[in-house]
Amino acid sequence: MSPAFATLAISLWVVVLCNGPFWRTLWKIQGGLSGTTLLKFGAAFLIAILVTNLLLTPLAFPWIGKPLLALVTIASAVTLYFMDSYGVMIDKVMLQNVLETHPQEVGELMSWRLALYALLFGGVPVAWLAWADIAYARWWKELLWKAAILTAMALGLAAVLFVFYKDFASVVRNHGEVRNLLIPANYVGAANGMLRAKARAPRTLQIVGEDARKGPR
């Protein structure tokens, strides 16, 4: 199969099966399924697929494609577990909390339910990736093909957002938490936010308050 088919298949798996919190929240916001909301759900599904595929397409290269796609599926399954189990949203603060967790806390979070999530929602696509035979073109053809795919998906995403701008702008404005529920965009965005915050941090410590002195007490 082609790399484009592999990334699309993983995108479909993640969007459909690893995004329960996102779809449940959107269902509540829209008040269920009706004739007027059916088109909005279809547009939201298309946006989720395009965004996820935009993130995964640059990963599909020889030697690194399968491991990176497998890592995304496992990370998505684990993220789904924590969102389902603890009702958390994934942003840069939550991701920083996760990365700063010490071994004892990690041990307390391990459970059979986590293993089940990882096996069902992550293990199945990983096994499929291991079995799949992904045929890559020559490196320059692969680059051109990916550039064309990314351009087409970006234009498609822009078109959908343009048509449904009013609907989704009101949802994001009134329910900002939706942005932190879409897997894997939430933890990718959180990681990007963390890295940007670290890049803005001062490189060297500065001494302040050198004139401070202890009082008589």
VENSUL-V486311 format. One record per residue. N is the residue number from 1. RES is the residue in one small letter. SS is DSSP state (a for helix, b for strand, c for the rest). Layout:
[[N:RES:SS] [N:RES:SS]]
This chain:
[[1:m:c] [2:s:b] [3:p:a] [4:a:a] [5:f:a] [6:a:a] [7:t:a] [8:l:a] [9:a:a] [10:i:a] [11:s:a] [12:l:a] [13:w:a] [14:v:a] [15:v:a] [16:v:a] [17:l:a] [18:c:c] [19:n:c] [20:g:a] [21:p:a] [22:f:a] [23:w:a] [24:r:a] [25:t:a] [26:l:a] [27:w:a] [28:k:a] [29:i:a] [30:q:a] [31:g:c] [32:g:c] [33:l:c] [34:s:c] [35:g:a] [36:t:a] [37:t:a] [38:l:a] [39:l:a] [40:k:a] [41:f:a] [42:g:a] [43:a:a] [44:a:a] [45:f:a] [46:l:a] [47:i:a] [48:a:a] [49:i:a] [50:l:a] [51:v:a] [52:t:a] [53:n:a] [54:l:a] [55:l:a] [56:l:a] [57:t:a] [58:p:c] [59:l:c] [60:a:c] [61:f:c] [62:p:c] [63:w:c] [64:i:c] [65:g:a] [66:k:a] [67:p:a] [68:l:a] [69:l:a] [70:a:a] [71:l:a] [72:v:a] [73:t:a] [74:i:a] [75:a:a] [76:s:a] [77:a:a] [78:v:a] [79:t:a] [80:l:a] [81:y:a] [82:f:a] [83:m:a] [84:d:a] [85:s:a] [86:y:a] [87:g:c] [88:v:c] [89:m:c] [90:i:c] [91:d:c] [92:k:a] [93:v:a] [94:m:a] [95:l:a] [96:q:a] [97:n:a] [98:v:a] [99:l:a] [100:e:c] [101:t:c] [102:h:c] [103:p:a] [104:q:a] [105:e:a] [106:v:a] [107:g:a] [108:e:a] [109:l:a] [110:m:c] [111:s:c] [112:w:a] [113:r:a] [114:l:a] [115:a:a] [116:l:a] [117:y:a] [118:a:a] [119:l:a] [120:l:a] [121:f:a] [122:g:a] [123:g:a] [124:v:a] [125:p:a] [126:v:a] [127:a:a] [128:w:a] [129:l:a] [130:a:a] [131:w:a] [132:a:c] [133:d:c] [134:i:c] [135:a:b] [136:y:c] [137:a:c] [138:r:c] [139:w:a] [140:w:a] [141:k:a] [142:e:a] [143:l:a] [144:l:a] [145:w:a] [146:k:a] [147:a:a] [148:a:a] [149:i:a] [150:l:a] [151:t:a] [152:a:a] [153:m:a] [154:a:a] [155:l:a] [156:g:a] [157:l:a] [158:a:a] [159:a:a] [160:v:a] [161:l:a] [162:f:a] [163:v:a] [164:f:c] [165:y:a] [166:k:a] [167:d:a] [168:f:a] [169:a:a] [170:s:a] [171:v:a] [172:v:a] [173:r:a] [174:n:a] [175:h:c] [176:g:a] [177:e:a] [178:v:a] [179:r:a] [180:n:a] [181:l:c] [182:l:c] [183:i:c] [184:p:c] [185:a:a] [186:n:a] [187:y:a] [188:v:a] [189:g:a] [190:a:a] [191:a:a] [192:n:a] [193:g:a] [194:m:a] [195:l:a] [196:r:a] [197:a:a] [198:k:a] [199:a:a] [200:r:a] [201:a:c] [202:p:c] [203:r:c] [204:t:c] [205:l:c] [206:q:c] [207:i:c] [208:v:c] [209:g:c] [210:e:c] [211:d:c] [212:a:c] [213:r:c] [214:k:c] [215:g:c] [216:p:c] [217:r:c]]
